Amino acid sequence: MSQRTYRYACLSYVWGGVSCLKTKRHILEGLMLEGSLDIYRDEIPRTIRDAMSLTEQLGIRYIWIDALCIVQDDEVSKHDQIQAMVGIYTNAYVTLIAANG
């Protein structure tokens, strides 16, 4: 059986000193619901919101953003995801790069 593949974008950016929504265990389940990011809109930096918008404009349904796709307070999962980042970026349809933000 062949594995299904999806087109996705990645965002490469500098976290900087800006407060940012990060996925943590206690909100993970809620964040997996469609439209859930609307609740946290004010906690999502403009760089990330702009990348999400651009991804949608490009006709790409998914975007990988480390702060949101890595569970930040699960050290085992975080380690595994960080180790997989080379493949995640390599297999992206497009990588968006933000020099600031």
SEVOMAR-286271 format. One record per residue: residue number from 1; residue in three letters; x, y, z of N, C-alpha, C in turn. Coordinates in nm, 4 decimals. Last residue first. Layout:
BEGIN
+-----+-----+----------+----------+----------+----------+----------+----------+----------+----------+----------+
:   n : res :   n.east :  n.north :     n.up :  ca.east : ca.north :    ca.up :   c.east :  c.north :     c.up :
+-----+-----+----------+----------+----------+----------+----------+----------+----------+----------+----------+
: NUM : Ala :        X :        Y :        Z :        X :        Y :        Z :        X :        Y :        Z :
...
+-----+-----+----------+----------+----------+----------+----------+----------+----------+----------+----------+
end
This chain:
BEGIN
+-----+-----+----------+----------+----------+----------+----------+----------+----------+----------+----------+
:   n : res :   n.east :  n.north :     n.up :  ca.east : ca.north :    ca.up :   c.east :  c.north :     c.up :
+-----+-----+----------+----------+----------+----------+----------+----------+----------+----------+----------+
: 101 : Gly :   1.1324 :   3.8343 :   1.3295 :   1.0036 :   3.7898 :   1.3788 :   1.0064 :   3.6717 :   1.4638 :
: 100 : Asn :   1.3106 :   3.8474 :   1.0227 :   1.2725 :   3.9114 :   1.1484 :   1.1455 :   3.8454 :   1.1986 :
:  99 : Ala :   1.3263 :   3.6813 :   0.8063 :   1.4510 :   3.7258 :   0.8666 :   1.4269 :   3.7911 :   1.0023 :
:  98 : Ala :   1.1536 :   3.4031 :   0.7265 :   1.1331 :   3.5372 :   0.7814 :   1.2606 :   3.5769 :   0.8547 :
:  97 : Ile :   1.0775 :   3.1932 :   0.4658 :   1.1841 :   3.2396 :   0.5531 :   1.1548 :   3.3828 :   0.5965 :
:  96 : Leu :   0.9085 :   2.9010 :   0.3827 :   0.8989 :   3.0457 :   0.3949 :   1.0031 :   3.0906 :   0.4975 :
:  95 : Thr :   0.9542 :   2.6431 :   0.1664 :   0.9913 :   2.6932 :   0.2986 :   0.9879 :   2.8459 :   0.2944 :
:  94 : Val :   0.7425 :   2.4099 :   0.0025 :   0.8065 :   2.5407 :   0.0028 :   0.8430 :   2.5738 :   0.1480 :
:  93 : Tyr :   0.7020 :   2.1433 :   0.0487 :   0.6790 :   2.1941 :  -0.0877 :   0.7479 :   2.3293 :  -0.1039 :
:  92 : Ala :   0.9341 :   1.9648 :   0.2503 :   0.8326 :   2.0697 :   0.2345 :   0.8210 :   2.1107 :   0.0879 :
:  91 : Asn :   1.1415 :   1.7914 :   0.2874 :   1.0236 :   1.7413 :   0.2169 :   0.9131 :   1.8446 :   0.1985 :
:  90 : Thr :   1.3264 :   1.9405 :   0.4360 :   1.3634 :   1.8864 :   0.3048 :   1.2413 :   1.8473 :   0.2234 :
:  89 : Tyr :   1.1926 :   1.9885 :   0.6772 :   1.2226 :   2.0997 :   0.5869 :   1.2552 :   2.0504 :   0.4460 :
:  88 : Ile :   1.1779 :   1.7225 :   0.7697 :   1.0575 :   1.8049 :   0.7610 :   1.0804 :   1.9197 :   0.6633 :
:  87 : Gly :   1.4448 :   1.6414 :   0.7751 :   1.3511 :   1.5783 :   0.6826 :   1.2252 :   1.6595 :   0.6629 :
:  86 : Val :   1.5316 :   1.8134 :   0.9801 :   1.5986 :   1.8142 :   0.8490 :   1.5047 :   1.7549 :   0.7445 :
:  85 : Met :   1.3681 :   1.7438 :   1.2014 :   1.3505 :   1.8713 :   1.1322 :   1.4189 :   1.8775 :   0.9959 :
:  84 : Ala :   1.3973 :   1.5244 :   1.3613 :   1.3313 :   1.5043 :   1.2318 :   1.3239 :   1.6314 :   1.1476 :
:  83 : Gln :   1.5027 :   1.6216 :   1.5965 :   1.5850 :   1.5305 :   1.5165 :   1.5281 :   1.5129 :   1.3752 :
:  82 : Ile :   1.2776 :   1.7571 :   1.6856 :   1.3973 :   1.8337 :   1.6495 :   1.4895 :   1.7486 :   1.5631 :
:  81 : Gln :   1.1120 :   1.5368 :   1.7408 :   1.0754 :   1.6323 :   1.6362 :   1.1951 :   1.7157 :   1.5907 :
:  80 : Asp :   1.2517 :   1.4169 :   1.9551 :   1.2265 :   1.3424 :   1.8317 :   1.1946 :   1.4371 :   1.7159 :
:  79 : His :   1.2436 :   1.6256 :   2.1465 :   1.3717 :   1.5741 :   2.0975 :   1.3539 :   1.5031 :   1.9634 :
:  78 : Lys :   0.9648 :   1.6407 :   2.1838 :   1.0405 :   1.7570 :   2.1364 :   1.1740 :   1.7134 :   2.0771 :
:  77 : Ser :   0.9087 :   1.3903 :   2.2934 :   0.8510 :   1.4279 :   2.1640 :   0.9289 :   1.5433 :   2.1014 :
:  76 : Val :   1.0572 :   1.4237 :   2.5325 :   1.0828 :   1.3111 :   2.4417 :   1.0324 :   1.3453 :   2.3013 :
:  75 : Glu :   0.9496 :   1.6585 :   2.6545 :   1.0909 :   1.6512 :   2.6161 :   1.1219 :   1.5379 :   2.5185 :
:  74 : Asp :   0.7006 :   1.8507 :   2.6220 :   0.7154 :   1.7048 :   2.6169 :   0.8563 :   1.6775 :   2.5632 :
:  73 : Asp :   0.6551 :   2.1192 :   2.5911 :   0.6816 :   2.0694 :   2.7269 :   0.6814 :   1.9166 :   2.7350 :
:  72 : Gln :   0.6062 :   2.1630 :   2.3182 :   0.7215 :   2.2259 :   2.3813 :   0.7523 :   2.1755 :   2.5222 :
:  71 : Val :   0.5448 :   1.9765 :   2.0552 :   0.4903 :   1.9935 :   2.1901 :   0.6065 :   2.0371 :   2.2790 :
:  70 : Ile :   0.5599 :   2.1283 :   1.7459 :   0.6375 :   2.0540 :   1.8457 :   0.5757 :   2.0823 :   1.9821 :
:  69 : Cys :   0.3949 :   2.2966 :   1.6073 :   0.3964 :   2.1545 :   1.5695 :   0.4797 :   2.0674 :   1.6631 :
:  68 : Leu :   0.4307 :   2.5543 :   1.7035 :   0.2973 :   2.4956 :   1.7062 :   0.2970 :   2.3449 :   1.6797 :
:  67 : Ala :   0.6964 :   2.6125 :   1.6742 :   0.6316 :   2.6481 :   1.8006 :   0.4958 :   2.5810 :   1.8156 :
:  66 : Asp :   0.7439 :   2.5297 :   1.4010 :   0.7976 :   2.4568 :   1.5163 :   0.7268 :   2.4877 :   1.6476 :
:  65 : Ile :   0.5099 :   2.4761 :   1.1627 :   0.5706 :   2.5840 :   1.2408 :   0.6153 :   2.5225 :   1.3718 :
:  64 : Trp :   0.4017 :   2.3817 :   0.8563 :   0.4728 :   2.3308 :   0.9736 :   0.5453 :   2.4484 :   1.0377 :
:  63 : Ile :   0.0867 :   2.3975 :   0.7060 :   0.2142 :   2.4654 :   0.7311 :   0.2729 :   2.4096 :   0.8598 :
:  62 : Tyr :  -0.1452 :   2.2965 :   0.4499 :  -0.0736 :   2.2739 :   0.5758 :   0.0537 :   2.3567 :   0.5830 :
:  61 : Arg :  -0.2540 :   2.3621 :   0.1992 :  -0.3431 :   2.3481 :   0.3152 :  -0.2690 :   2.3446 :   0.4488 :
:  60 : Ile :  -0.1857 :   2.5958 :  -0.0447 :  -0.1294 :   2.4876 :   0.0359 :  -0.2095 :   2.4803 :   0.1652 :
:  59 : Gly :  -0.2351 :   2.8140 :  -0.1996 :  -0.3157 :   2.6939 :  -0.2221 :  -0.2640 :   2.5724 :  -0.1482 :
:  58 : Leu :  -0.1183 :   3.0482 :  -0.1435 :  -0.0463 :   2.9608 :  -0.2369 :  -0.1226 :   2.8315 :  -0.2658 :
:  57 : Gln :  -0.2840 :   3.1431 :   0.0549 :  -0.2876 :   3.2085 :  -0.0764 :  -0.2187 :   3.1244 :  -0.1833 :
:  56 : Glu :  -0.1980 :   2.9792 :   0.2672 :  -0.3338 :   2.9639 :   0.2143 :  -0.3454 :   3.0253 :   0.0743 :
:  55 : Thr :   0.0562 :   3.0884 :   0.3004 :   0.0412 :   2.9463 :   0.2689 :  -0.0961 :   2.9206 :   0.2071 :
:  54 : Leu :  -0.0102 :   3.3475 :   0.3757 :   0.0591 :   3.3246 :   0.2496 :   0.0456 :   3.1794 :   0.2058 :
:  53 : Ser :  -0.1266 :   3.2923 :   0.6288 :  -0.2048 :   3.3556 :   0.5230 :  -0.1419 :   3.3304 :   0.3860 :
:  52 : Met :   0.0920 :   3.1890 :   0.7659 :  -0.0289 :   3.1080 :   0.7509 :  -0.1144 :   3.1620 :   0.6363 :
:  51 : Ala :   0.2612 :   3.4098 :   0.7592 :   0.3021 :   3.2850 :   0.6929 :   0.1821 :   3.1940 :   0.6697 :
:  50 : Asp :   0.1129 :   3.5895 :   0.9155 :   0.1412 :   3.6211 :   0.7748 :   0.1810 :   3.4957 :   0.6972 :
:  49 : Arg :   0.1211 :   3.4550 :   1.1618 :  -0.0084 :   3.4796 :   1.0962 :   0.0110 :   3.5094 :   0.9475 :
:  48 : Ile :   0.3977 :   3.4681 :   1.2087 :   0.3326 :   3.3380 :   1.1917 :   0.1977 :   3.3551 :   1.1224 :
:  47 : Thr :   0.4347 :   3.7451 :   1.2275 :   0.5154 :   3.6657 :   1.1336 :   0.4472 :   3.5327 :   1.1045 :
:  46 : Arg :   0.2658 :   3.8174 :   1.4409 :   0.2325 :   3.8578 :   1.3038 :   0.3096 :   3.7758 :   1.2008 :
:  45 : Pro :   0.2159 :   3.5548 :   1.6833 :   0.2874 :   3.6702 :   1.6272 :   0.2521 :   3.6949 :   1.4807 :
:  44 : Ile :  -0.0641 :   3.4739 :   1.8618 :   0.0156 :   3.4299 :   1.7472 :   0.0827 :   3.5520 :   1.6854 :
:  43 : Glu :  -0.2353 :   3.5661 :   2.0475 :  -0.1095 :   3.5106 :   2.0970 :  -0.0173 :   3.4639 :   1.9846 :
:  42 : Asp :  -0.4661 :   3.6358 :   1.9169 :  -0.3870 :   3.7436 :   1.9767 :  -0.2519 :   3.6965 :   2.0295 :
:  41 : Arg :  -0.5687 :   3.3775 :   1.8460 :  -0.5194 :   3.4715 :   1.7450 :  -0.4290 :   3.5805 :   1.8026 :
:  40 : Tyr :  -0.6783 :   3.1652 :   1.9785 :  -0.5475 :   3.2140 :   2.0248 :  -0.4893 :   3.3214 :   1.9328 :
:  39 : Ile :  -0.9079 :   3.1038 :   1.8411 :  -0.9196 :   3.1363 :   1.9835 :  -0.7926 :   3.2061 :   2.0332 :
:  38 : Asp :  -0.8109 :   3.0238 :   1.5954 :  -0.8851 :   3.1499 :   1.6037 :  -0.8969 :   3.1973 :   1.7485 :
:  37 : Leu :  -0.7133 :   2.7722 :   1.6226 :  -0.6165 :   2.8822 :   1.6327 :  -0.6849 :   3.0181 :   1.6381 :
:  36 : Ser :  -0.9282 :   2.6008 :   1.5734 :  -0.8887 :   2.6289 :   1.7121 :  -0.7919 :   2.7458 :   1.7247 :
:  35 : Gly :  -1.0107 :   2.5152 :   1.3267 :  -1.0455 :   2.6512 :   1.3665 :  -0.9979 :   2.6910 :   1.5048 :
:  34 : Glu :  -1.0308 :   2.1781 :   1.4221 :  -1.0367 :   2.2750 :   1.3135 :  -1.0823 :   2.4110 :   1.3660 :
:  33 : Leu :  -0.8245 :   2.0722 :   1.6905 :  -0.9574 :   2.0927 :   1.6359 :  -0.9543 :   2.1997 :   1.5269 :
:  32 : Met :  -0.5812 :   2.0698 :   1.8093 :  -0.5990 :   1.9796 :   1.6961 :  -0.7369 :   1.9931 :   1.6315 :
:  31 : Leu :  -0.5929 :   2.2234 :   2.0337 :  -0.5308 :   2.2820 :   1.9143 :  -0.5497 :   2.1951 :   1.7908 :
:  30 : Gly :  -0.6998 :   2.0441 :   2.2207 :  -0.7808 :   2.1550 :   2.1715 :  -0.7253 :   2.2166 :   2.0446 :
:  29 : Glu :  -0.4763 :   1.8802 :   2.2639 :  -0.5996 :   1.8241 :   2.2090 :  -0.6891 :   1.9331 :   2.1501 :
:  28 : Leu :  -0.2864 :   2.0697 :   2.3742 :  -0.2636 :   1.9955 :   2.2501 :  -0.3935 :   1.9457 :   2.1871 :
:  27 : Ile :  -0.2892 :   2.1943 :   2.6141 :  -0.3748 :   2.2516 :   2.5098 :  -0.3664 :   2.1752 :   2.3780 :
:  26 : His :  -0.1166 :   2.0502 :   2.7787 :  -0.2507 :   2.0798 :   2.8287 :  -0.3433 :   2.1438 :   2.7249 :
:  25 : Arg :   0.1295 :   2.0335 :   2.6330 :   0.0436 :   1.9157 :   2.6527 :  -0.0995 :   1.9514 :   2.6920 :
:  24 : Lys :   0.1590 :   2.3083 :   2.4049 :   0.1957 :   2.2392 :   2.5282 :   0.0931 :   2.1293 :   2.5515 :
:  23 : Thr :   0.2656 :   2.5141 :   2.1508 :   0.1889 :   2.3951 :   2.1841 :   0.2465 :   2.3318 :   2.3092 :
:  22 : Lys :   0.2642 :   2.8623 :   2.2033 :   0.3421 :   2.7395 :   2.1863 :   0.2540 :   2.6222 :   2.2247 :
:  21 : Leu :   0.2362 :   3.1916 :   2.1051 :   0.1639 :   3.0700 :   2.1380 :   0.2539 :   2.9509 :   2.1080 :
:  20 : Cys :   0.4811 :   3.4222 :   2.2201 :   0.4250 :   3.3423 :   2.1125 :   0.3485 :   3.2232 :   2.1684 :
:  19 : Ser :   0.6470 :   3.7294 :   2.2557 :   0.5647 :   3.6267 :   2.3183 :   0.4890 :   3.5538 :   2.2086 :
:  18 : Val :   0.9631 :   3.7972 :   2.1186 :   0.8187 :   3.8133 :   2.1070 :   0.7473 :   3.6975 :   2.1765 :
:  17 : Gly :   1.2330 :   3.7860 :   2.0969 :   1.1789 :   3.8126 :   2.2296 :   1.0278 :   3.8269 :   2.2307 :
:  16 : Gly :   1.2950 :   3.5179 :   1.8576 :   1.3177 :   3.6488 :   1.9173 :   1.2555 :   3.6619 :   2.0544 :
:  15 : Trp :   1.2616 :   3.3177 :   1.6657 :   1.1607 :   3.3367 :   1.7700 :   1.1733 :   3.4733 :   1.8341 :
:  14 : Val :   1.3001 :   3.3491 :   1.3275 :   1.3680 :   3.3707 :   1.4542 :   1.2604 :   3.3972 :   1.5591 :
:  13 : Tyr :   1.2045 :   3.0880 :   1.0933 :   1.1995 :   3.2229 :   1.1485 :   1.2775 :   3.2281 :   1.2795 :
:  12 : Ser :   1.0532 :   2.9093 :   0.8504 :   1.1820 :   2.9245 :   0.9169 :   1.1896 :   3.0693 :   0.9635 :
:  11 : Leu :   0.7818 :   2.7084 :   0.7960 :   0.8232 :   2.8445 :   0.8284 :   0.9551 :   2.8386 :   0.9030 :
:  10 : Cys :   0.6778 :   2.5091 :   0.5220 :   0.7469 :   2.5225 :   0.6510 :   0.7776 :   2.6703 :   0.6710 :
:   9 : Ala :   0.3910 :   2.3624 :   0.3663 :   0.4934 :   2.4661 :   0.3746 :   0.5593 :   2.4552 :   0.5115 :
:   8 : Tyr :   0.2985 :   2.0621 :   0.1942 :   0.2961 :   2.1516 :   0.3106 :   0.4090 :   2.2519 :   0.2975 :
:   7 : Arg :   0.1155 :   1.8086 :   0.0404 :   0.1984 :   1.9282 :   0.0225 :   0.1854 :   2.0122 :   0.1483 :
:   6 : Tyr :   0.1290 :   1.4700 :   0.1445 :   0.0599 :   1.5975 :   0.1414 :   0.1601 :   1.7085 :   0.1141 :
:   5 : Thr :   0.0918 :   1.1259 :   0.0584 :   0.1752 :   1.2421 :   0.0866 :   0.0925 :   1.3697 :   0.0701 :
:   4 : Arg :   0.0335 :   0.7964 :   0.1629 :  -0.0225 :   0.9208 :   0.1142 :   0.0702 :   1.0362 :   0.1518 :
:   3 : Gln :   0.2051 :   0.5085 :   0.0596 :   0.1847 :   0.6074 :   0.1650 :   0.1334 :   0.7369 :   0.1028 :
:   2 : Ser :   0.0581 :   0.2176 :  -0.0865 :   0.1422 :   0.3370 :  -0.0946 :   0.1046 :   0.4356 :   0.0158 :
:   1 : Met :   0.0845 :  -0.1175 :   0.0000 :   0.0000 :   0.0000 :   0.0000 :   0.0893 :   0.1241 :   0.0000 :
+-----+-----+----------+----------+----------+----------+----------+----------+----------+----------+----------+
end
